[in-house]
């Protein structure tokens, strides 16, 4: 099982490969408001889920965009993920 530090490091690497520096800027902005949420997003969403092997980056991004569009209330996240394709 990966340690929290390993999950966070994997999450940062995945986040950077998807968003460049805009993802890290988002995480930094969240740290002022809720540092635990910022760390959780990086470690869980990007370190555990998005970095899983099996799907290539374009397919994973299409799935992410589809989920964000279905939610309909996350325009900022949709903009970040759609810039990657």
C-alpha positions, 0 to 999 in steps of 0.5 A, a space after each residue: 500500500 502506498 504511503 500518503 506521501 507517495 500518493 501525494 507525489 504521484 498526484 502532483 506528477 499526474 496533475 502537472 502532466 494534465 494541467 501544467 502549472 494551472 493545477 498547482 495554482 488551484 491547489 495552492 489557492 485552496 490551501 488558504 481556505 481548506 488545506 486538507 481538501 487541497 491535499 485530498 484532491 491531489 492524493 486521492 483524485 490525481 494520485 489514486 484515481 487518475 493515475 491508475 494504469 489501464 486508460 491512456 490520457 486522452 480516454 481518461 480526459 474524455 471520461 473526466 469531461 463527460 462526468 463534469 458535463 453531466 454535473 453541469 456546475 463545474 465550469 472552471 474544472 471543465 475548462 481546465 480538463 478540456 484544454 488538455 485535449 
